[in-house]
Amino acid sequence: MSVSVDAAACTSAPTDIAAPLPVLGRDVTVPLVTGGEVTYAALDYAASAPALQRVWDDVAAYAPYYGSVHRGAGYLSQLSTDLFENSRKTVAEFLDCREGDQVVFTRSTTDSLNLLAAALPADCQVFVFETEHHASLLPWRDARVTYLNAPRTPDEAVATLERALADRDPYGPALVCVTGASNVTGELWPVRELAAAAHAHGARIVLDAAQLAPHHPVSVQDLDVDWVAFSGHKLYAPFGSGVLAGRSDWLTEAEPYLAGGGASRKVARRADGGVDVEWHDSAARHEAGSPNVIGVYSIASACKALTEAGFDSLVAREQELIRTVRDGLAAVPEVKVLSLFGDDAPRVGVISFVVEGWNSSHFAAALSAEYGIGVRDGLFCAHPLVRTLLGSDPQTQGECGAPEAAPGEKSLNAIRVSFGAGTPDEHVERFVAAVTELVRDGAAWSYRTEQGRCVPAS
């Protein structure tokens, strides 16, 4: 597949298996409704990954030296400014950016892509697959957007994009937005081929790497993407920061994303009472206000930690976990795993499924309350994709405890299990055993609906 890893590494037997990276919360115990406590199995990495212990230690070591960034003459301010700007260099190296690329710090992937959407040239055409997370599906409302149907193979994805680009205005600006790894199926997308198709038709491309960067190296140059966006909270750095990195021209020519201090180089009153503003042409142009130096430093720390751990061994271990989960689910006939590209498609540790006869919220609640396992249920902020995979229309989740769909009928929502570099083997083994037991024996506790969520009945 077309990410900056060898696809064979995602399917062949690994030779170098890493140990789980230390993360916060690995020893947290939670109560079970059936009595006793158990170590919590955090299997919702696709939403927010736990902080790496290395990240937490680095942040804790810096915290006493926290100071204002870019504005103070004092020692702590100067130290914080150096730390902030060196973090920018670390992220650029982590992403293998080109000379001249900008690294802009934001709040999240969503914020990054909204920033880019606000920087689009006038009359820009945007092409985006309906399979995208809402963070990359929805920001383009002010542009001319073409939503592309869900492809069923990587080759079909490239062919679909090429047909759409061939029909566009060849003289105007255009942007393609694509995910690197699906937040629903975990499948890797043909990023390099999509980038080649975009550039062949005079368009640019932005990569949503929120689910890719925590699992595989991402090289801006190797993939030949124009921008990449990701979030710290999925990269084991949950301190409220994100990244938009890539070409500077559209960003420099656009109005600042936020108007305020830090984005402005010079402000002066005019004789008529108005204000003249000269904006920065660096990344600071879109970083108005006091920056989240803790969040930025945590991202840089996570980038260093993953690089030093070695993605080859991290990928090899994750593939073992994927095999354990997929083999376990395949052994339960009532379970259907969701996929666009098929069972053999390379993927990261994100797997969504439905269970025949079960309400997805009920099943997820039982995993938590009876086994201490945290997963996610619903449509995963990717409503069009999940509904396409389920073949269902927009509907409201059924009452807790009642079957979401009778045998043979369409499910309304799905269950997602996700994991990564900090996941112990025992967590996925417990998950597989719990799924098998719940399907075979049913829930051991009663559940009710409370504010739209399924919860244990008291």
TAMO-V625818 format. One record per pair of residues at least 24 apart in sequence whose C-alpha atoms are under 8 Angstrom apart, sorted by sequence separation. I is the first residue (numbers start at 1). J is the second residue. If there is no record, write none. Layout:
# TAMO-V625818
I/J
I/J
This chain:
# TAMO-V625818
210/234
263/287
264/288
25/50
110/135
114/139
117/142
186/211
210/235
262/287
263/288
387/412
24/50
109/135
110/136
113/139
114/140
117/143
220/246
262/288
263/289
322/348
387/413
23/50
24/51
176/203
178/205
180/207
261/288
262/289
322/349
386/413
23/51
24/52
174/202
175/203
176/204
177/205
178/206
179/207
180/208
181/209
183/211
195/223
196/224
257/285
258/286
260/288
261/289
262/290
321/349
386/414
23/52
24/53
173/202
174/203
175/204
176/205
177/206
178/207
179/208
180/209
182/211
195/224
252/281
256/285
257/286
258/287
259/288
260/289
261/290
319/348
22/52
23/53
173/203
174/204
175/205
176/206
177/207
178/208
179/209
180/210
181/211
192/222
195/225
252/282
256/286
257/287
258/288
318/348
319/349
21/52
22/53
23/54
170/201
175/206
177/208
180/211
181/212
192/223
318/349
22/54
24/56
158/190
170/202
180/212
191/223
192/224
157/190
161/194
165/198
192/225
252/285
127/161
379/413
154/189
155/190
158/193
162/197
166/201
378/413
379/414
154/190
158/194
161/197
162/198
165/201
377/413
378/414
127/164
157/194
161/198
377/414
378/415
362/400
377/415
158/197
359/398
361/400
362/401
376/415
377/416
375/415
376/416
136/177
359/400
375/416
376/417
136/178
359/401
375/417
125/168
136/179
359/402
375/418
358/402
359/403
360/404
358/403
359/404
401/446
132/178
133/179
357/403
358/404
359/405
401/447
125/172
127/174
132/179
357/404
358/405
400/447
401/448
124/172
125/173
126/174
127/175
128/176
129/177
357/405
400/448
123/172
124/173
125/174
126/175
127/176
128/177
129/178
133/182
340/389
356/405
357/406
399/448
400/449
123/173
124/174
125/175
126/176
127/177
128/178
132/182
133/183
339/389
356/406
357/407
399/449
124/175
126/177
131/182
241/292
338/389
356/407
364/415
121/173
240/292
338/390
356/408
363/415
360/413
400/453
401/454
241/295
242/296
360/414
361/415
373/427
400/454
239/294
240/295
241/296
360/415
239/295
238/295
242/299
354/411
237/295
241/299
373/431
239/298
354/413
371/430
238/298
354/414
237/298
353/414
354/415
237/299
352/414
353/415
232/295
236/299
352/415
353/416
371/434
235/299
352/416
367/431
237/302
351/416
352/417
232/298
236/302
350/416
351/417
232/299
235/302
350/417
351/418
367/434
350/418
367/435
349/418
350/419
349/419
349/420
136/208
370/444
370/445
366/443
366/445
355/439
362/447
369/456
365/454
365/455
366/456
365/456
361/453
362/454
361/454
362/455
217/311
216/311
215/311
109/208
215/314
216/315
215/315
109/210
318/420
318/421
325/428
329/432
321/425
324/428
325/429
328/432
332/436
324/429
328/433
334/439
325/431
329/435
314/421
321/428
325/432
329/436
332/439
324/432
113/229
112/229
112/230
109/229
109/230
95/217
96/218
97/219
98/220
108/230
109/231
94/217
95/218
96/219
97/220
98/221
108/231
94/218
95/219
96/220
97/221
107/231
108/232
94/219
95/220
96/221
108/233
121/250
112/242
120/250
111/242
112/243
113/244
119/250
108/240
112/244
119/251
107/240
108/241
109/242
121/254
215/348
107/241
108/242
109/243
119/253
120/254
215/349
106/241
107/242
108/243
109/244
116/251
119/254
105/241
106/242
107/243
118/254
119/255
212/348
46/183
105/242
106/243
105/243
106/244
119/257
104/243
105/244
118/257
103/243
104/244
103/244
104/245
103/245
115/257
102/245
103/246
101/245
102/246
101/246
102/247
101/247
102/248
100/247
101/248
97/245
98/246
100/248
97/246
187/339
92/245
185/338
187/340
185/339
187/341
185/340
188/345
187/345
188/346
187/346
188/347
187/347
188/348
186/347
187/348
185/347
186/348
186/349
186/350
46/211
185/350
186/351
181/347
184/350
185/351
181/348
183/350
184/351
185/352
182/350
184/352
3/180
104/283
102/282
103/283
104/284
55/236
102/283
106/287
51/233
55/237
104/286
105/287
50/233
104/287
49/233
52/236
3/188
48/233
49/234
51/236
52/237
2/188
3/189
48/234
49/235
50/236
51/237
1/188
2/189
3/190
47/234
49/236
50/237
51/238
153/340
154/341
1/189
2/190
3/191
46/234
48/236
49/237
50/238
152/340
153/341
1/190
2/191
3/192
45/234
49/238
151/340
152/341
153/342
1/191
2/192
48/238
2/193
105/296
70/262
184/380
183/380
184/382
183/382
184/386
215/420
214/420
215/421
91/299
84/293
87/296
91/300
94/303
87/297
90/300
94/304
5/216
4/216
5/217
84/296
87/299
88/300
91/303
4/217
80/293
84/297
87/300
90/303
94/307
4/218
83/297
90/304
3/218
4/219
4/222
4/223
3/223
2/223
69/290
68/290
69/291
69/293
63/294
184/416
59/294
150/385
59/297
150/388
59/298
58/298
56/298
55/298
58/301
55/301
54/301
55/302
133/380
134/381
54/302
133/381
134/382
133/382
134/383
52/302
55/305
132/382
54/305
131/382
131/384
132/385
130/384
131/385
130/385
18/313
16/312
17/313
18/314
16/313
17/314
18/316
19/317
17/316
18/317
16/316
17/317
15/316
16/317
14/316
13/316
14/317
46/350
10/315
14/319
9/315
10/316
14/320
9/316
11/319
10/319
43/373
44/374
41/372
42/373
43/374
44/375
40/372
41/373
42/374
43/375
44/376
11/344
38/371
39/372
40/373
41/374
42/375
38/372
40/374
11/346
10/346
33/369
34/370
10/347
32/369
33/370
31/369
32/370
7/346
32/371
32/372
31/372
30/372
1/346
52/422
44/416
46/418
50/422
44/417
45/418
46/419
43/417
44/418
45/419
43/418
44/419
45/420
43/419
42/419
43/423
42/423
43/427
42/427
43/428
41/427
23/422
21/421
22/422
20/421
21/422
20/422
21/423
20/423
20/424
34/444
34/445
33/445
33/456
